[in-house]
Amino acid sequence: MVKSPKAFNKKNSSVNTLKESLDNPSSRTKVDALPETTRKRIEKTKSNNIFIKAFKIIGYIIFFPYLRNSWKELKQVNWPNFKLSRQLTVAVIIFAVFFGAAIALADFGLGKIFKVILLK
């Protein structure tokens, strides 16, 4: 028996068909005639779809307002020009160097003091 190419293109086509038959009460006898493992797999897939739909709805409710509000905030930002960006970058680098030197000096001094006190 050769299967048609359509059957190979649909992933889990039998499971999808069986899920549809679960919703249709007239074909319930077909589903009841299936092995128990197949019925459990179909029911599990059906229950997972409910959770997936619920998470999608919650995601749409939360995600889209977040994006909309973020876009509004980005429109209100006054972006600095290149000259000001360069000046601020240099200021941050200078501050970092001086702050690092101050911390290194304090660490060196406290290290010497503790060595003198502890090694007496």
GUNUNU-460464 format. One record per residue: residue number from 1; z, x, y of N, C-alpha, C in turn. Coordinates in steps of 0.02 Angstrom, whole numbers, plus 32768, in hexadecimal, padded with zeros to 4 digits. Example, Ala and Ser with C-alpha at 12.3 -4.5 7.8 and 13.67 -1.06 7.14 Angstrom:
<atoms>
<num:1	nw:8186	nu:8294	nv:7EE4	caw:8186	cau:8267	cav:7F1F	cw:8186	cu:8294	cv:7F5B>;
<num:2	nw:8162	nu:8282	nv:7F90	caw:8165	cau:82AC	cav:7FCB	cw:818A	cu:8285	cv:8002>;
</atoms>
This chain:
<atoms>
<num:1	nw:8000	nu:802A	nv:7FC5	caw:8000	cau:8000	cav:8000	cw:8000	cu:802C	cv:803E>;
<num:2	nw:7FCF	nu:8025	nv:8069	caw:7FC8	cau:804E	cav:80A5	cw:7FE1	cu:8026	cv:80E0>;
<num:3	nw:800E	nu:8045	nv:8108	caw:8029	cau:8024	cav:8143	cw:7FF8	cu:802C	cv:817D>;
<num:4	nw:7FF7	nu:7FFC	nv:81A8	caw:7FCC	cau:8000	cav:81E2	cw:7FE9	cu:8030	cv:8215>;
<num:5	nw:7FC0	nu:804C	nv:8241	caw:7FDA	cau:807A	cav:8273	cw:800D	cu:805A	cv:82A2>;
<num:6	nw:800A	nu:8018	nv:82AB	caw:8039	cau:7FF6	cav:82D6	cw:8080	cu:7FFF	cv:82BC>;
<num:7	nw:8088	nu:7FFB	nv:827A	caw:80CA	cau:8000	cav:825B	cw:80E9	cu:8044	cv:8267>;
<num:8	nw:80C0	nu:8078	nv:826C	caw:80DA	cau:80BB	cav:8278	cw:80ED	cu:80C6	cv:82C1>;
<num:9	nw:80CF	nu:80A2	nv:82EE	caw:80DC	cau:80AB	cav:8335	cw:811E	cu:808B	cv:834A>;
<num:10	nw:8132	nu:8057	nv:8329	caw:8170	cau:8035	cav:833C	cw:81AB	cu:8055	cv:8318>;
<num:11	nw:81D8	nu:8070	nv:833F	caw:8213	cau:808F	cav:8321	cw:8245	cu:8058	cv:830F>;
<num:12	nw:825D	nu:8059	nv:82D2	caw:828C	cau:8027	cav:82B9	cw:8272	cu:7FE0	cv:82C2>;
<num:13	nw:8233	nu:7FD6	nv:82B5	caw:8216	cau:7F93	cav:82BF	cw:8237	cu:7F60	cv:8292>;
<num:14	nw:824A	nu:7F74	nv:8256	caw:826A	cau:7F45	cav:8229	cw:82AF	cu:7F31	cv:8243>;
<num:15	nw:82D3	nu:7F61	nv:8260	caw:8315	cau:7F52	cav:827C	cw:830D	cu:7F24	cv:82B8>;
<num:16	nw:82DB	nu:7F30	nv:82E3	caw:82D1	cau:7F05	cav:831D	cw:82BF	cu:7EBE	cv:8307>;
<num:17	nw:8295	nu:7EB8	nv:82D4	caw:8283	cau:7E77	cav:82BB	cw:82C0	cu:7E53	cv:829F>;
<num:18	nw:82EA	nu:7E78	nv:827C	caw:8326	cau:7E5A	cav:825F	cw:8358	cu:7E47	cv:8295>;
<num:19	nw:835C	nu:7E6E	nv:82CA	caw:8388	cau:7E5C	cav:8302	cw:8371	cu:7E1A	cv:8321>;
<num:20	nw:8330	nu:7E12	nv:8329	caw:8316	cau:7DD5	cav:8345	cw:8324	cu:7D9A	cv:8317>;
<num:21	nw:8321	nu:7DA6	nv:82D6	caw:832D	cau:7D70	cav:82A7	cw:8377	cu:7D5C	cv:82A6>;
<num:22	nw:83A4	nu:7D8A	nv:82BB	caw:83EB	cau:7D78	cav:82C0	cw:83F5	cu:7D44	cv:82F6>;
<num:23	nw:83CE	nu:7D49	nv:832C	caw:83D5	cau:7D1A	cav:8363	cw:83B6	cu:7CD6	cv:8352>;
<num:24	nw:8389	nu:7CD3	nv:8323	caw:8367	cau:7C96	cav:8311	cw:838A	cu:7C76	cv:82D5>;
<num:25	nw:83AB	nu:7C3D	nv:82DF	caw:83D2	cau:7C1F	cav:82A8	cw:83A6	cu:7C08	cv:826E>;
<num:26	nw:8367	nu:7BF6	nv:827A	caw:833D	cau:7BDE	cav:8244	cw:832D	cu:7C14	cv:8211>;
<num:27	nw:832C	nu:7C53	nv:8227	caw:831D	cau:7C89	cav:81F9	cw:835C	cu:7CAC	cv:81E0>;
<num:28	nw:8394	nu:7C8C	nv:81E9	caw:83D4	cau:7CA9	cav:81D4	cw:83D6	cu:7CB5	cv:8189>;
<num:29	nw:83B5	nu:7C8D	nv:8162	caw:83B6	cau:7C96	cav:811A	cw:8395	cu:7CD8	cv:8107>;
<num:30	nw:8362	nu:7CED	nv:812D	caw:8342	cau:7D2D	cav:811E	cw:8373	cu:7D67	cv:8128>;
<num:31	nw:839A	nu:7D62	nv:815E	caw:83CB	cau:7D97	cav:816D	cw:8402	cu:7D98	cv:8138>;
<num:32	nw:8418	nu:7D5D	nv:8122	caw:844D	cau:7D59	cav:80F0	cw:8437	cu:7D76	cv:80AE>;
<num:33	nw:83F6	nu:7D77	nv:80A1	caw:83DC	cau:7D91	cav:8062	cw:83D8	cu:7DDE	cv:8063>;
<num:34	nw:83E3	nu:7DFD	nv:809C	caw:83DF	cau:7E46	cav:80A1	cw:841C	cu:7E67	cv:8082>;
<num:35	nw:8416	nu:7EA6	nv:8070	caw:8451	cau:7ECA	cav:8057	cw:8486	cu:7ED0	cv:808E>;
<num:36	nw:84C3	nu:7ED8	nv:8078	caw:84FC	cau:7ED7	cav:80A7	cw:84F8	cu:7F11	cv:80D9>;
<num:37	nw:84E3	nu:7F4C	nv:80C1	caw:84DF	cau:7F86	cav:80EF	cw:84AD	cu:7F7A	cv:8126>;
<num:38	nw:8475	nu:7F5A	nv:8116	caw:8442	cau:7F4C	cav:8149	cw:845D	cu:7F1A	cv:817B>;
<num:39	nw:8480	nu:7EE6	nv:8162	caw:849C	cau:7EB5	cav:8190	cw:84CF	cu:7ED4	cv:81BF>;
<num:40	nw:84FA	nu:7F01	nv:81A4	caw:852C	cau:7F22	cav:81CE	cw:850A	cu:7F4D	cv:8204>;
<num:41	nw:84D5	nu:7F6F	nv:81F0	caw:84B1	cau:7F9A	cav:8221	cw:8492	cu:7F6F	cv:8258>;
<num:42	nw:8478	nu:7F36	nv:8246	caw:845A	cau:7F09	cav:8278	cw:848F	cu:7EEE	cv:82A6>;
<num:43	nw:84C7	nu:7ED8	nv:828B	caw:84FE	cau:7EBE	cav:82B4	cw:8519	cu:7EF4	cv:82E3>;
<num:44	nw:8520	nu:7F32	nv:82C9	caw:8539	cau:7F69	cav:82F3	cw:8509	cu:7F77	cv:832C>;
<num:45	nw:84C8	nu:7F78	nv:831E	caw:8497	cau:7F83	cav:8352	cw:849A	cu:7F4C	cv:8385>;
<num:46	nw:84A3	nu:7F0E	nv:836F	caw:84A6	cau:7ED6	cav:839C	cw:84E4	cu:7EDB	cv:83C9>;
<num:47	nw:851E	nu:7EED	nv:83AC	caw:855B	cau:7EF3	cav:83D4	cw:8556	cu:7F2E	cv:8404>;
<num:48	nw:8535	nu:7F65	nv:83F0	caw:852D	cau:7F9E	cav:841D	cw:8501	cu:7F8B	cv:8458>;
<num:49	nw:84CF	nu:7F60	nv:844D	caw:84A4	cau:7F4B	cav:8484	cw:84CB	cu:7F25	cv:84B9>;
<num:50	nw:84FD	nu:7EFF	nv:84A5	caw:8526	cau:7EDB	cav:84D5	cw:854B	cu:7F0C	cv:8502>;
<num:51	nw:8568	nu:7F41	nv:84E4	caw:858C	cau:7F73	cav:850C	cw:855C	cu:7F99	cv:8539>;
<num:52	nw:8522	nu:7FA9	nv:8520	caw:84F1	cau:7FCE	cav:8548	cw:84DC	cu:7FA4	cv:8584>;
<num:53	nw:84D0	nu:7F63	nv:8579	caw:84BD	cau:7F37	cav:85B1	cw:84F6	cu:7F33	cv:85E4>;
<num:54	nw:8534	nu:7F2E	nv:85CB	caw:856D	cau:7F2A	cav:85F9	cw:8573	cu:7F69	cv:8623>;
<num:55	nw:856A	nu:7FA4	nv:8604	caw:856F	cau:7FE2	cav:862A	cw:8535	cu:7FE9	cv:865B>;
<num:56	nw:84FB	nu:7FD1	nv:8649	caw:84C2	cau:7FD3	cav:8678	cw:84D0	cu:7FA8	cv:86B5>;
<num:57	nw:84EB	nu:7F6C	nv:86AA	caw:84FA	cau:7F3F	cav:86E2	cw:852E	cu:7F5F	cv:870F>;
<num:58	nw:8563	nu:7F7A	nv:86F1	caw:8598	cau:7F9B	cav:8719	cw:857B	cu:7FD6	cv:873F>;
<num:59	nw:854F	nu:7FFC	nv:871E	caw:852F	cau:8035	cav:873F	cw:8505	cu:8020	cv:877A>;
<num:60	nw:84E0	nu:7FE9	nv:8774	caw:84B8	cau:7FD1	cav:87AC	cw:84E5	cu:7FBB	cv:87E5>;
<num:61	nw:851C	nu:7F9A	nv:87D5	caw:8549	cau:7F82	cav:8809	cw:8568	cu:7FBC	cv:882F>;
<num:62	nw:857A	nu:7FF1	nv:880C	caw:859B	cau:802A	cav:882C	cw:8569	cu:805C	cv:8849>;
<num:63	nw:8534	nu:806B	nv:8825	caw:8507	cau:80A2	cav:8836	cw:84DD	cu:8093	cv:8874>;
<num:64	nw:84C0	nu:8058	nv:8879	caw:8493	cau:804A	cav:88B0	cw:84B6	cu:8048	cv:88F4>;
<num:65	nw:84F0	nu:8028	nv:88FA	caw:8513	cau:802C	cav:893A	cw:8526	cu:8074	cv:894D>;
<num:66	nw:8538	nu:809C	nv:891B	caw:8549	cau:80E2	cav:8928	cw:850D	cu:8106	cv:8946>;
<num:67	nw:84D3	nu:80FE	nv:8927	caw:8496	cau:811E	cav:8941	cw:8485	cu:8106	cv:8987>;
<num:68	nw:848A	nu:80C5	nv:8991	caw:847A	cau:80A8	cav:89D3	cw:84A9	cu:80C4	cv:8A08>;
<num:69	nw:84EA	nu:80C6	nv:89FA	caw:851A	cau:80E0	cav:8A2B	cw:8511	cu:812B	cv:8A36>;
<num:70	nw:8500	nu:8150	nv:8A01	caw:84F4	cau:8197	cav:8A09	cw:84B8	cu:81A4	cv:8A36>;
<num:71	nw:8484	nu:817D	nv:8A2D	caw:8448	cau:8185	cav:8A57	cw:8458	cu:8175	cv:8AA0>;
<num:72	nw:8481	nu:8142	nv:8AAD	caw:8496	cau:8131	cav:8AF1	cw:84BC	cu:816C	cv:8B11>;
<num:73	nw:84E8	nu:818A	nv:8AEA	caw:850F	cau:81C3	cav:8B04	cw:84E2	cu:81FE	cv:8B13>;
<num:74	nw:84B2	nu:820C	nv:8AE7	caw:8484	cau:8244	cav:8AF3	cw:845A	cu:823A	cv:8B31>;
<num:75	nw:8449	nu:81FC	nv:8B41	caw:8423	cau:81EE	cav:8B7E	cw:844C	cu:81FD	cv:8BBD>;
<num:76	nw:848E	nu:81F8	nv:8BB8	caw:84B9	cau:8202	cav:8BF2	cw:84C9	cu:824C	cv:8BFE>;
<num:77	nw:84BA	nu:8277	nv:8BD0	caw:84CB	cau:82BE	cav:8BD6	cw:849E	cu:82DE	cv:8C0B>;
<num:78	nw:84BD	nu:8306	nv:8C36	caw:8497	cau:832F	cav:8C65	cw:8492	cu:8375	cv:8C47>;
<num:79	nw:8458	nu:8384	nv:8C2B	caw:844E	cau:83C4	cav:8C0A	cw:8444	cu:83FB	cv:8C3D>;
<num:80	nw:8465	nu:8435	nv:8C34	caw:845D	cau:846C	cav:8C65	cw:8419	cu:848D	cv:8C5E>;
<num:81	nw:8403	nu:84AC	nv:8C96	caw:83C4	cau:84D0	cav:8C94	cw:83CF	cu:8515	cv:8C73>;
<num:82	nw:8399	nu:853B	nv:8C6C	caw:839E	cau:857C	cav:8C49	cw:83CC	cu:85AD	cv:8C6D>;
<num:83	nw:83C8	nu:85AF	nv:8CAF	caw:83F0	cau:85DF	cav:8CD6	cw:843B	cu:85D1	cv:8CCD>;
<num:84	nw:844E	nu:8592	nv:8CD2	caw:8494	cau:8580	cav:8CCA	cw:84AB	cu:858C	cv:8C83>;
<num:85	nw:8481	nu:857E	nv:8C52	caw:8493	cau:858B	cav:8C0C	cw:84A0	cu:85D4	cv:8C00>;
<num:86	nw:8475	nu:85FF	nv:8C1D	caw:847E	cau:8648	cav:8C15	cw:84BF	cu:865E	cv:8C36>;
<num:87	nw:84CE	nu:8645	nv:8C71	caw:850C	cau:8658	cav:8C94	cw:854A	cu:8643	cv:8C6C>;
<num:88	nw:8548	nu:8606	nv:8C51	caw:8581	cau:85EE	cav:8C2A	cw:8589	cu:8616	cv:8BE9>;
<num:89	nw:8552	nu:8629	nv:8BCB	caw:8555	cau:8651	cav:8B8D	cw:8574	cu:8695	cv:8B9B>;
<num:90	nw:8560	nu:86B5	nv:8BD1	caw:857C	cau:86F6	cav:8BE4	cw:85C7	cu:86EE	cv:8BF2>;
<num:91	nw:85DA	nu:86B9	nv:8C14	caw:8621	cau:86AE	cav:8C24	cw:864A	cu:86A6	cv:8BE3>;
<num:92	nw:862F	nu:8683	nv:8BB2	caw:8653	cau:867A	cav:8B73	cw:8659	cu:86BC	cv:8B4E>;
<num:93	nw:8624	nu:86E4	nv:8B4E	caw:8627	cau:8725	cav:8B2C	cw:865A	cu:8753	cv:8B4D>;
<num:94	nw:865B	nu:8755	nv:8B8F	caw:868B	cau:877F	cav:8BB3	cw:86D2	cu:8768	cv:8BA5>;
<num:95	nw:86DE	nu:8726	nv:8BA7	caw:8720	cau:870C	cav:8B97	cw:8735	cu:871E	cv:8B50>;
<num:96	nw:8707	nu:8719	nv:8B21	caw:8717	cau:8729	cav:8ADB	cw:8729	cu:8772	cv:8AD3>;
<num:97	nw:8706	nu:879E	nv:8AF5	caw:8714	cau:87E6	cav:8AF1	cw:8759	cu:87F5	cv:8B0D>;
<num:98	nw:8768	nu:87DA	nv:8B49	caw:87AA	cau:87E7	cav:8B68	cw:87E3	cu:87C8	cv:8B3E>;
<num:99	nw:87D9	nu:878C	nv:8B25	caw:880C	cau:876D	cav:8AFD	cw:8817	cu:8793	cv:8ABC>;
<num:100	nw:87E1	nu:87A9	nv:8A9C	caw:87E6	cau:87D2	cav:8A5F	cw:880B	cu:8813	cv:8A6C>;
<num:101	nw:87FC	nu:8833	nv:8AA5	caw:881E	cau:8872	cav:8AB7	cw:8868	cu:8866	cv:8AC2>;
<num:102	nw:8879	nu:882F	nv:8AE3	caw:88C0	cau:881F	cav:8AF0	cw:88E5	cu:8813	cv:8AAE>;
<num:103	nw:88C7	nu:87EF	nv:8A80	caw:88E7	cau:87E3	cav:8A40	cw:88EE	cu:8824	cv:8A18>;
<num:104	nw:88BB	nu:884E	nv:8A19	caw:88BD	cau:888E	cav:89F6	cw:88F4	cu:88BB	cv:8A13>;
<num:105	nw:88F9	nu:88BC	nv:8A55	caw:892D	cau:88E4	cav:8A77	cw:8973	cu:88CB	cv:8A65>;
<num:106	nw:897C	nu:8888	nv:8A65	caw:89BD	cau:886B	cav:8A54	cw:89CE	cu:887A	cv:8A0A>;
<num:107	nw:899C	nu:8875	nv:89DE	caw:89A7	cau:8883	cav:8997	cw:89B9	cu:88CC	cv:898D>;
<num:108	nw:8997	nu:88F9	nv:89AF	caw:89A5	cau:8940	cav:89A9	cw:89EC	cu:8950	cv:89C1>;
<num:109	nw:89FE	nu:8935	nv:89FC	caw:8A40	cau:8941	cav:8A18	cw:8A78	cu:8925	cv:89ED>;
<num:110	nw:8A70	nu:88E7	nv:89D5	caw:8AA3	cau:88CA	cav:89AA	cw:8AA8	cu:88EF	cv:8968>;
<num:111	nw:8A70	nu:8906	nv:894D	caw:8A71	cau:892D	cav:890F	cw:8A99	cu:896D	cv:8918>;
<num:112	nw:8A90	nu:8990	nv:8950	caw:8AB6	cau:89CE	cav:895D	cw:8B00	cu:89BF	cv:8965>;
<num:113	nw:8B10	nu:8989	nv:8989	caw:8B57	cau:8978	cav:8993	cw:8B79	cu:8969	cv:8951>;
<num:114	nw:8B59	nu:8940	nv:8927	caw:8B77	cau:892F	cav:88E6	cw:8B7E	cu:896B	cv:88B9>;
<num:115	nw:8B4D	nu:899A	nv:88BB	caw:8B54	cau:89D6	cav:8892	cw:8B8F	cu:89FF	cv:88A9>;
<num:116	nw:8B9A	nu:8A05	nv:88EA	caw:8BD3	cau:8A2B	cav:8904	cw:8C14	cu:8A0A	cv:88F1>;
<num:117	nw:8C17	nu:89C8	nv:88F6	caw:8C55	cau:89A4	cav:88E7	cw:8C63	cu:89A5	cv:889B>;
<num:118	nw:8C30	nu:8998	nv:8872	caw:8C3C	cau:8993	cav:882A	cw:8C42	cu:89D8	cv:8808>;
<num:119	nw:8C25	nu:8A0C	nv:8823	caw:8C27	cau:8A4D	cav:8804	cw:8C5D	cu:8A7B	cv:8821>;
<num:120	nw:8C8C	nu:8A5F	nv:8845	caw:8CC3	cau:8A87	cav:8861	cw:8CEC	cu:8AA7	cv:882D>;
</atoms>
